[in-house]
Amino acid sequence: MQVSLQALKAFEAAARRGSFKLAAEELSLTPTAVSHHISNLESRLNVNLFHRQTRLVVLTETGRVLANATSDGFRKIENALAEVETAGSVVRVTTTSSFAAMLLIPAMQEFSQTYPTIPVEVATGEAVVNQPYIIPIRYGDSTVVAPGDILSHEKFDVFGASSMKYPSWSTEPVVLFTTEWKNATLPTPPLTAWLAANGLDGANIIFKKFDQELFGIQQAMSENSLVFCSTILTRRLLNANLLQHFGTLPVKSDLCYYVPDKHSFDSRNTHTFLTWITVLLRG
């Protein structure tokens, strides 16, 4: 059965306020209009919803049932609208610590300058967040990620502290920091492929491992040594002359940055952010 939404709103307000006049003031209608809406609703349902008394209306038993349902329904609608409004204005992102610290947070000033009306909140965590209003930017195996969810494929290379001299790969020991993921399902960094691509056997390389790329990069800078890591994460440090590149060849990997079910996000601000982060990553 179809009934007028305006009639239901008039009924709910009158039931809650106990007065057609007060309901009319709340809804910016005349008392006559409120009475007309409710009378039409009663005719449509073939029931009496109010006992009408002088300057007072009292719910019938049937009216009380409908009043409880409409009050609960409109309250749920108002809460949902508030939630959707918040979700549509604030972009909330969760991602890995390394990605947040090395790329996303340093780039947020640029985003804010370009899109000053779109606030962004960033949190870190390794688990995928299954909430409809939070964008989880994850690091994963591109061979099992849906192609439409991928933001950028990953390459790896060796970088060194800005004050380092060119490393002598074959004549003296070289310390190289790399990563061994906590998540054993992730593809390992393509170190063997990198050595082969650059004609190195690794005999003089001392490998030291961290469980996050962020730590290896920081340690390489503090110890004036080398790190084998993401070309994406080091981009800003290279531009700021905090790291340097020694002309070695980068190698592709099966790793990628992605957003699970990327197509499911329907906020306009979210679309703007996802387009921006994709361009940033593919830089």
N, C-alpha and C positions, 0 to 999 in steps of 0.2 A: 504493500500500500504506500502511495506517495502522499506526503503531507508537506505543507509549506514550512520551510526552515524559519521564515520570519514568524510564523504562527507558533512554532515550537519555542523560539526565543522569547516571544511575548508571554507565552504560558510559563516558561521557566522563571522569568523575571517576576511575574505576578505571584507565582507560587512561593518564591524565595522572599519577596518583600511583603506579601500578604495584602497587596493593594494594586489595583489597576493604575491608579494615579502615580504611585511611586515607580511602578514598572515603566509607565510612559515617560517619566522624567529620566530614568536610566537609559532608555532606548531612544530618546529624542523623538518620541511620538506623542500623539494626543491620547488621552484616556479612551476616547471613542474608538480610535484605531486599534488600541490594544484589545478592547472589548470585542471589536469586530473580528480580529484575528483569532481570538480564543473561541468565539461563537462558531466560527467556520471550522475550527479544529474539532470542537465537540460534535458538530454536525457530521463532519467527515468520519469520526470514530463512533458516532451514534451513542455517546455517553455524556454524562454531566461530569465535568472536572472540578467545578467549584459550586459551593453553596453561596449564593449571592445575598449579602446582607447590606444594610445601610452603612456606607463608608468602610465596608469590610468584606473580604471574600475569604472563604474557608474551603480548603481542599476536601473533596470527597475521598473515599477510600481508593477509588480508581485513580483520582487525580494525584493522590499521594504516591502511588506506584509509578505513574508517569513522571512525576516531579523528581523522584529519586533518580530515575534513569536519565532524564534530560540534564539534571545538574551534574551527574557523573560524566555524561557524554560531553557536555560543553567544557567541563574542567579538563578532560583528557585532550580535547581539541586545542584548548588554550595552551596547555603544557607542550603539546606537540608543535604548535606554531612557534612558541618561544624557543624550543630546542632547534627547530629547523632554521629559524632566524639567526640564532647564534652560530649554527653550523655553516650557514651561508655567508657569514661575515668574517669569522675567524678561521684561518687555515691552521690546522693542528697536524704536526708531523712527528713521527717517531722513527728513529733510525739508529744505526750503530754509532758507538762512541767515536771511532776513527773518522767516519764520514761527517759527523756533526762537527767535530773539532777542527778537522783539516780543510773542509770545503764549505759545508752548508752555513754554519754560523758566521764565518768570515765573509760570506757572500751576501748575507742578509741585508747589509747596508745598501748594497746595489739594488736589491729587490725593493726595499722600502723607498728608495729614491725614485724608482720607476713606477711603483704602485703604492703610493703613500696612503691610500685608503684601505689597503688590505693588510690587517695584522696577521702575523705568523707566530705560532708558539712551537718550539722545538723541544722534544724530550728524547732521551736515549734509552735503548734497551735492545737486547738481541732477539727477543721473541716477536713473532708477527702479531700485531694487534688487530683483532677482528671486530672493529667498531666502525659503523658506517660513516662517521665524521672525522676519522683520524687516518691520515695517509701514512702507511708503513713503507718507508724506503728501505729495501732489504738488499743484502749481498748474497748472491746465490749462484747455482749452477745453471748456466744459460741453456744447457741441453735438456733441462726438464722444466724450464720456465716458459709459459705461453709467450710467443713472440710479441704479441700486442702489449704485454706487461713490461717489457724491457725498456729501460730508460737509456742505458748505454752498456756496450760490451767493454771489457777491461783489458788493458795491456800492462805489462810489467817491464821494468828496466832497473838499472843500477844508478843510484845517485849518491853524491858525497857531500860532506860539509863544505861550506863555501871557501874555507881556507886550505883545503886539501890540495896536495900536488897530485898530478896524474898518477894513478896507481900502477905499480909495476907488478903485473899479474903473474909473472913467471920467475922473478928473481928474488922475491922476498915475501914473507907471509902477509896476507891481506885479510883483515877482519871484515866480514860481511854479515850484516844483520838481515834476517828474513823472518817469515811468519809461519807458525804452525797453528792452524785454527783450533779453537776450542770445539767447534762444530766439525766432527769427523766426516760429515757427509759432503762438505765443501770440497771442490777440486783443490789440490795443493797448488801453491804458487809455481809457475812453470820454470823453475830454476834450471833444470836439466836442458830444456829447450833453449833457454837463454844462453847457457854456456856453449851449446853447440852452434847457435846462430852467430856467436861472437868468437868462435874458434878457440875456446878455452877448455881446458880439462879440469880445472878447479883444484889441481894438486896443491897449490900454495894458498888456497883460500880457507880461512878458519870461519866456519859458519856458526853463528849464534842466533837462537830463535826466541821470539816473543809470541804471545798468543793474540796480539793485536798489532796491526801495522803502525798505528799511532806511536806505540812504544819504541819500535825499531827505528822509526824516523827521528824521534826525539833523541834516542841514544846515539844514533849516528852523528847528529849535529853536536851533541855534547862531548863525544869522544873523538871528534875529528876523523870519522871513519865512514864506511859505506853502508848503504841499505838497498836491498832488493825489494821493490814494492810497486804499488800502483802508480801509473803515470797520471791518473786523475788526481789523486791525493797530493801529489807533489807539485802540481801546476802553480799554485800561488806561492809556494816557497821558492820555486825557481824564479818567478817573476820578481820576488822580493830579494833575490840574491842571498837567500839563507841556505839554499842547496844549489849544487851545480851538477851538470850532466857532462859526461866524459866522451860523448860521441859514440857510445855503444848502441847496438840495435835493440829496440824494444821487441817483445814477443807478445803475441795474442794469448789469451787464456780462455778457459771455459767459464770464467767468472763474469758476472754482470751485476749491475744495479737494476732493480726492478721494483714495481709496485704491484702486489697481488691484486687481481681483479681491477686493474686500473680503469677499465671502462665503466665500472659501477659508480664512480664518483660523479655526482650531478650538480654540485655547486659551481656557479660561475667563477667564484674566486679560486676554487680548487683547480678548475680547468686552467685558469691563468697561471697558477703556481706550477702545475705539472708541465705546462708548455715551457715555462721559464727554466725549470730545473733540467729538463731534457736538453735545451739549448746549452745550458751551462756545462752539463756533463760532456756533451759532444763537442764543445768548444772548439 
